[in-house]
Amino acid sequence: MALAAIALVVLIGFVALAVDVGLLWSQRRQMQTAADASSNAGATALRYNQNYKSAAADTLKLNGFSDGVNGVTVAVNNPPSRGAYSGNVSYVEVVVQQPEPTYFLRVLGYNTVNVSARAVSSSITSPNCIYALDPSASGAVHTDGGDVLTSTCGLIVDSNSSTAITSDGSVTATSVGVVGGYSGTVKVSAGGKSGTVTTGIAALGDPLAYVQAPTVGSCNPTYPTGVNLSTGSLTLNPGTYCGGFTVSNSASLHLNPGTYVVKGGGINLSGNSSLTGTGVTIYNTGTSSTYKPISMLNDNGTVDLSAPTSGSLTGILFFQDRSITSTAANVLGGGAGKLEGALYFPTTPILLNAGQSTNAAYTIVVAKTINIQTNAFSINNNYSSLSGGSPIKSTALYE
């Protein structure tokens, strides 16, 4: 009987290990999953200057863990309180704890066991740099015969059409994700290795929706009806220009660093004209009657533009007013084109009509639809000139 009693205690111990410890590990896995999602939500909110604590807590609540309910305690820290990223304000830490009841372990004196999980997340530069946002268009990304789009980063197409990408030429990117399907030549090539196009992805939406539009000021009094340049050269300073820019023949327009609000009239380049500027953002806006798209038809001229490397519009070269809905395509390129920065046209189409100079360290294309009508448009992703990397971010789990 004594041996049986001792054996029974040992047996209960093994049952406790098999049942209670298994249940505790199952609960911890659930808690860890919730903590991971919560820290990602917090880091995403932090990136957009929103309330990271509320975002993290709401995500935990959706997963069944609310601070102060059923003994749950939650700590959301920025910066993390410990670990490899302690003190780094770019990271969000989530720690969840809850006492869990036991069953067989009660016999051994353990009524509850404290279970905890911890996760740390932060933003990283997105691997993607081309986004077509139209939710249903056929040919949301399109190349004509002989036209080539080559990118050293990824392509995302939100259209659910079975022909969301129509490539009569070819499209090559390090990754390609499309909600619907595609036709033609679409290739994935990264690090010398070939991959496959991923179809059926969830739509990602506008990756630059967080960027605040510049303030539209009073019209520049020197050019109250717009800048119309047909000869010579002209240098402009930042400000609001009503009536837009028209540059023709062999004229040359240079933009000093800063933000240029084009209020109605758009930009029209033709002939051998040139448009140059370093550290500039061009915000194209207007009313339903005055708005016009960007039109660069100066195939024998020069376009050499780069975005700011600091400030609230870091990396943003062209920014189209989000309230504008127009079917008129923005024609970008021009002769000897260099477009370094984000080409942001979330509610209008763009047409790339001239080759992109490889001197552009990076280019980001975000538009309703994207049409390539040039023999070669190259996109690089060297963001070394931007202290925070690409203006398009994603969130990653670090701990």
C-alpha positions as CSV (number, residue, x, y, z in Angstrom):
1,M,0.0,0.0,0.0
2,A,2.9,2.3,0.8
3,L,4.5,1.7,-2.6
4,A,1.1,2.2,-4.3
5,A,0.6,5.5,-2.5
6,I,4.1,6.7,-3.6
7,A,3.4,5.5,-7.1
8,L,0.1,7.4,-7.2
9,V,1.9,10.6,-6.3
10,V,4.4,10.0,-9.1
11,L,1.5,9.2,-11.5
12,I,-0.3,12.4,-10.6
13,G,2.9,14.2,-11.2
14,F,3.2,12.7,-14.7
15,V,-0.5,13.4,-15.4
16,A,0.1,17.0,-14.3
17,L,3.0,17.3,-16.7
18,A,1.0,15.9,-19.5
19,V,-2.2,17.9,-18.9
20,D,-1.4,21.1,-17.0
21,V,1.9,21.9,-18.6
22,G,0.4,21.2,-22.0
23,L,-2.5,23.6,-21.3
24,L,-0.1,26.2,-20.0
25,W,2.1,26.0,-23.1
26,S,-1.1,26.2,-25.3
27,Q,-2.1,29.3,-23.4
28,R,1.4,30.8,-23.8
29,R,1.3,30.2,-27.5
30,Q,-2.0,32.0,-27.8
31,M,-0.6,34.8,-25.6
32,Q,2.6,35.1,-27.6
33,T,0.6,35.4,-30.9
34,A,-1.5,38.2,-29.3
35,A,1.7,40.0,-28.1
36,D,3.3,39.7,-31.5
37,A,0.2,41.2,-33.2
38,S,0.0,43.9,-30.5
39,S,3.6,45.0,-30.9
40,N,3.2,45.2,-34.7
41,A,0.1,47.3,-34.3
42,G,1.8,49.6,-31.8
43,A,4.9,50.0,-34.1
44,T,2.6,50.7,-37.1
45,A,0.7,53.4,-35.1
46,L,4.0,54.9,-33.9
47,R,5.2,55.1,-37.5
48,Y,2.1,57.2,-38.3
49,N,2.4,59.4,-35.2
50,Q,-0.7,57.9,-33.7
51,N,-1.4,56.5,-30.3
52,Y,0.7,53.4,-30.2
53,K,-0.5,52.3,-26.7
54,S,-4.2,52.3,-27.8
55,A,-3.4,50.4,-31.0
56,A,-1.4,47.8,-29.1
57,A,-4.1,47.5,-26.3
58,D,-7.0,47.2,-28.8
59,T,-5.2,44.4,-30.7
60,L,-4.6,42.5,-27.5
61,K,-8.3,43.0,-26.6
62,L,-9.3,41.5,-30.0
63,N,-7.2,38.5,-29.1
64,G,-8.8,38.0,-25.6
65,F,-6.3,39.9,-23.4
66,S,-7.5,43.1,-21.7
67,D,-5.5,44.8,-19.0
68,G,-7.1,44.3,-15.6
69,V,-9.6,41.6,-16.8
70,N,-9.2,38.0,-15.4
71,G,-5.9,39.0,-13.8
72,V,-4.3,40.1,-17.1
73,T,-1.6,42.8,-16.8
74,V,-0.4,44.6,-19.9
75,A,2.6,46.9,-20.4
76,V,3.2,48.7,-23.6
77,N,6.6,50.4,-23.7
78,N,8.3,52.8,-26.1
79,P,11.2,52.4,-25.9
80,P,11.5,48.8,-24.7
81,S,12.4,48.3,-21.1
82,R,14.9,45.6,-21.7
83,G,16.5,43.5,-24.4
84,A,18.6,44.3,-27.4
85,Y,16.6,47.4,-28.3
86,S,16.2,48.8,-24.8
87,G,16.1,52.6,-25.0
88,N,15.6,52.8,-28.8
89,V,12.5,55.0,-29.4
90,S,11.9,53.4,-32.8
91,Y,10.7,50.1,-31.1
92,V,7.5,49.2,-29.2
93,E,7.5,46.5,-26.6
94,V,4.5,44.6,-25.3
95,V,4.5,42.4,-22.2
96,V,1.4,40.4,-21.3
97,Q,1.0,38.3,-18.1
98,Q,-1.9,36.3,-16.6
99,P,-2.1,33.7,-13.8
100,E,-3.5,30.5,-15.2
101,P,-5.4,27.9,-13.1
102,T,-4.1,24.4,-12.8
103,Y,-5.9,21.0,-12.4
104,F,-3.7,18.1,-11.4
105,L,-0.9,20.4,-10.2
106,R,-3.2,21.5,-7.4
107,V,-2.4,18.3,-5.6
108,L,1.2,19.4,-5.5
109,G,0.4,22.8,-4.2
110,Y,0.3,24.8,-7.5
111,N,-3.1,26.4,-7.8
112,T,-2.1,28.9,-10.5
113,V,1.0,29.4,-12.7
114,N,1.9,32.9,-14.0
115,V,2.2,32.8,-17.8
116,S,3.8,35.7,-19.7
117,A,4.8,36.7,-23.3
118,R,6.8,39.5,-24.7
119,A,7.3,41.0,-28.2
120,V,9.2,43.9,-29.7
121,S,8.4,45.4,-33.1
122,S,9.6,48.3,-35.3
123,S,9.4,49.7,-38.8
124,I,11.6,48.6,-41.6
125,T,12.0,49.9,-45.2
126,S,9.4,48.3,-47.3
127,P,10.7,45.8,-49.9
128,N,8.2,47.2,-52.4
129,C,8.4,50.5,-54.4
130,I,5.7,50.2,-57.1
131,Y,2.0,50.2,-56.2
132,A,-1.0,50.3,-58.5
133,L,-4.0,51.1,-56.3
134,D,-7.1,50.7,-58.6
135,P,-9.1,47.9,-57.0
136,S,-10.6,46.4,-60.2
137,A,-8.9,47.7,-63.4
138,S,-7.7,45.4,-66.1
139,G,-4.2,46.5,-67.0
140,A,-3.7,48.4,-63.7
141,V,0.0,47.9,-64.7
142,H,0.5,47.7,-68.4
143,T,3.5,47.6,-70.8
144,D,3.2,47.8,-74.6
145,G,5.2,45.6,-77.0
146,G,8.9,46.1,-76.5
147,D,8.4,48.2,-73.4
148,V,10.4,47.1,-70.3
149,L,9.9,47.9,-66.6
150,T,12.9,46.8,-64.5
151,S,12.8,47.3,-60.8
152,T,15.3,46.4,-58.0
153,C,12.3,46.3,-55.5
154,G,8.9,44.8,-55.4
155,L,5.6,45.4,-57.2
156,I,2.1,45.4,-55.6
157,V,-1.1,45.5,-57.7
158,D,-4.4,45.9,-55.8
159,S,-6.7,45.2,-58.7
160,N,-8.7,42.0,-58.4
161,S,-9.0,41.7,-62.2
162,S,-7.9,38.4,-63.8
163,T,-5.7,40.7,-66.0
164,A,-4.6,43.2,-63.4
165,I,-1.1,43.2,-65.1
166,T,-1.1,43.1,-68.9
167,S,2.5,42.9,-70.1
168,D,2.9,43.1,-73.9
169,G,6.5,44.0,-73.2
170,S,8.0,42.8,-69.9
171,V,7.9,43.5,-66.2
172,T,10.7,42.4,-63.9
173,A,10.8,43.0,-60.1
174,T,12.3,41.4,-57.1
175,S,8.8,40.4,-56.0
176,V,5.4,40.7,-57.6
177,G,2.1,40.4,-55.7
178,V,-1.2,40.9,-57.3
179,V,-4.8,40.6,-55.9
180,G,-6.1,39.2,-59.2
181,G,-4.1,37.7,-62.1
182,Y,-1.8,38.7,-65.0
183,S,-1.1,38.1,-68.6
184,G,2.1,38.4,-70.6
185,T,5.7,38.4,-69.4
186,V,6.0,39.1,-65.7
187,K,9.2,38.0,-64.0
188,V,10.5,37.8,-60.5
189,S,14.3,38.1,-60.1
190,A,16.1,38.7,-56.8
191,G,19.7,38.1,-55.9
192,G,20.3,36.3,-59.2
193,K,17.5,33.8,-58.4
194,S,14.2,33.6,-60.2
195,G,10.9,33.5,-58.3
196,T,7.2,33.3,-59.1
197,V,4.4,35.9,-59.2
198,T,2.2,35.7,-56.1
199,T,-1.5,36.0,-57.0
200,G,-4.5,36.2,-54.7
201,I,-2.8,38.5,-52.2
202,A,-4.9,40.8,-49.9
203,A,-5.0,44.4,-51.2
204,L,-2.5,46.6,-49.3
205,G,-4.0,50.0,-50.1
206,D,-2.2,53.3,-50.2
207,P,1.3,53.1,-48.6
208,L,1.7,56.9,-48.4
209,A,-1.7,57.7,-47.0
210,Y,0.0,58.9,-43.8
211,V,1.9,61.7,-45.6
212,Q,0.2,65.1,-44.9
213,A,-0.4,67.3,-47.9
214,P,1.3,70.7,-48.0
215,T,-0.6,73.9,-47.2
216,V,-1.9,75.7,-50.2
217,G,-1.0,79.4,-49.9
218,S,-1.8,82.6,-51.8
219,C,-0.8,82.8,-55.5
220,N,2.7,84.1,-56.2
221,P,2.1,87.7,-57.1
222,T,4.8,87.8,-59.8
223,Y,3.1,85.0,-61.7
224,P,-0.6,85.4,-60.9
225,T,-1.8,83.4,-63.9
226,G,1.1,80.9,-64.1
227,V,4.6,80.6,-65.4
228,N,4.8,80.6,-69.2
229,L,8.4,80.2,-70.5
230,S,9.3,79.8,-74.2
231,T,12.8,81.2,-74.3
232,G,15.8,81.6,-72.0
233,S,16.0,80.3,-68.5
234,L,14.2,81.0,-65.2
235,T,14.8,80.0,-61.6
236,L,11.9,79.9,-59.2
237,N,11.6,79.8,-55.4
238,P,9.2,77.6,-53.4
239,G,5.6,78.8,-53.1
240,T,2.1,78.5,-54.5
241,Y,1.8,79.0,-58.3
242,C,-1.7,79.5,-59.7
243,G,-2.0,78.5,-63.4
244,G,0.8,76.0,-63.4
245,F,4.1,75.8,-65.4
246,T,4.3,75.8,-69.2
247,V,7.8,75.4,-70.6
248,S,8.3,75.1,-74.4
249,N,10.9,75.3,-77.2
250,S,14.4,75.3,-75.7
251,A,13.5,77.1,-72.5
252,S,14.8,76.0,-69.1
253,L,13.0,76.1,-65.7
254,H,15.0,75.5,-62.5
255,L,13.4,75.0,-59.1
256,N,15.3,75.9,-56.0
257,P,14.9,73.5,-53.0
258,G,11.5,73.5,-51.3
259,T,7.8,72.8,-51.9
260,Y,6.0,74.0,-55.0
261,V,2.2,74.0,-54.9
262,V,0.8,74.1,-58.5
263,K,-2.8,75.3,-58.1
264,G,-4.5,74.6,-61.4
265,G,-2.9,74.4,-64.8
266,G,-0.6,71.5,-64.0
267,I,2.9,71.3,-65.7
268,N,3.3,71.2,-69.4
269,L,6.8,70.5,-70.9
270,S,7.3,70.3,-74.7
271,G,9.9,70.7,-77.4
272,N,13.5,70.8,-76.1
273,S,12.6,72.3,-72.8
274,S,14.2,71.4,-69.4
275,L,12.9,71.2,-65.9
276,T,15.5,70.7,-63.1
277,G,15.6,70.9,-59.3
278,T,17.1,69.3,-56.3
279,G,15.3,68.8,-53.0
280,V,11.9,69.7,-54.4
281,T,8.3,68.5,-53.9
282,I,5.7,69.4,-56.5
283,Y,2.1,69.3,-55.1
284,N,-0.4,69.3,-58.0
285,T,-3.9,70.5,-57.0
286,G,-6.7,72.7,-58.2
287,T,-10.5,72.7,-58.5
288,S,-12.6,70.4,-60.7
289,S,-12.3,73.1,-63.5
290,T,-8.7,74.3,-63.1
291,Y,-6.9,71.0,-62.3
292,K,-4.7,69.7,-65.0
293,P,-2.2,66.7,-65.0
294,I,1.5,66.7,-65.4
295,S,2.5,66.5,-69.0
296,M,6.2,65.9,-70.0
297,L,6.4,65.6,-73.7
298,N,9.8,67.2,-74.1
299,D,11.5,64.0,-75.5
300,N,14.4,66.1,-76.7
301,G,14.8,68.1,-73.5
302,T,15.8,67.2,-70.0
303,V,14.0,66.4,-66.8
304,D,16.3,66.1,-63.8
305,L,14.4,66.2,-60.4
306,S,15.1,64.9,-56.9
307,A,13.0,64.9,-53.8
308,P,13.9,66.4,-50.4
309,T,16.2,64.4,-48.1
310,S,14.7,65.8,-44.8
311,G,11.5,67.3,-43.5
312,S,7.9,66.1,-43.6
313,L,8.0,65.5,-47.3
314,T,11.2,63.5,-47.3
315,G,11.4,61.4,-50.4
316,I,8.3,62.8,-52.0
317,L,8.9,64.3,-55.5
318,F,5.4,64.5,-57.0
319,F,2.3,64.6,-54.8
320,Q,-1.1,64.8,-56.4
321,D,-4.0,66.2,-54.3
322,R,-5.9,63.1,-53.0
323,S,-9.3,64.8,-53.5
324,I,-8.7,65.0,-57.3
325,T,-10.3,62.2,-59.3
326,S,-9.4,62.4,-63.0
327,T,-9.0,59.9,-65.8
328,A,-6.4,62.2,-67.5
329,A,-3.0,60.5,-67.3
330,N,0.0,62.2,-65.8
331,V,2.7,61.8,-68.4
332,L,6.1,61.5,-66.7
333,G,9.6,61.1,-68.1
334,G,10.8,63.7,-70.6
335,G,14.1,63.5,-72.3
336,A,17.1,62.1,-70.4
337,G,14.8,61.7,-67.5
338,K,15.8,61.5,-63.9
339,L,13.0,61.2,-61.3
340,E,14.5,60.6,-57.9
341,G,11.7,60.3,-55.3
342,A,8.1,59.2,-55.0
343,L,5.8,59.7,-57.9
344,Y,2.6,59.8,-55.8
345,F,-0.7,60.0,-57.8
346,P,-3.1,57.9,-55.7
347,T,-6.3,58.7,-57.6
348,T,-5.1,59.4,-61.1
349,P,-3.2,57.3,-63.8
350,I,0.4,57.8,-64.7
351,L,2.1,57.1,-68.0
352,L,5.9,56.7,-68.1
353,N,6.9,57.7,-71.6
354,A,10.7,58.1,-71.4
355,G,13.6,56.1,-70.2
356,Q,14.6,56.6,-66.5
357,S,18.3,57.5,-66.0
358,T,20.1,55.0,-63.8
359,N,21.5,58.0,-61.9
360,A,18.2,58.1,-60.0
361,A,19.3,56.4,-56.8
362,Y,15.7,55.5,-56.0
363,T,12.2,55.9,-57.5
364,I,8.8,55.1,-55.9
365,V,5.7,54.8,-58.0
366,V,2.3,54.9,-56.3
367,A,-0.6,55.6,-58.7
368,K,-4.1,54.5,-59.5
369,T,-2.8,52.8,-62.7
370,I,0.6,52.6,-64.3
371,N,1.2,52.5,-68.0
372,I,4.7,52.0,-69.5
373,Q,5.3,53.3,-73.0
374,T,9.1,53.4,-73.2
375,N,11.7,50.9,-74.2
376,A,13.2,50.9,-70.7
377,F,12.2,52.4,-67.4
378,S,14.5,51.4,-64.5
379,I,13.7,51.8,-60.8
380,N,16.4,51.6,-58.2
381,N,16.0,51.4,-54.4
382,N,19.1,53.0,-52.9
383,Y,17.7,55.1,-50.0
384,S,21.1,56.0,-48.5
385,S,20.4,59.7,-48.9
386,L,17.4,59.4,-46.7
387,S,18.2,59.1,-43.0
388,G,15.0,57.1,-42.3
389,G,15.2,55.0,-45.5
390,S,12.2,54.7,-47.8
391,P,9.1,56.8,-47.0
392,I,7.2,53.5,-47.5
393,K,7.5,51.3,-44.4
394,S,6.4,48.0,-43.2
395,T,6.4,46.5,-39.7
396,A,8.6,43.7,-38.5
397,L,8.9,41.6,-35.3
398,Y,12.3,41.8,-33.8
399,E,11.9,40.0,-30.4
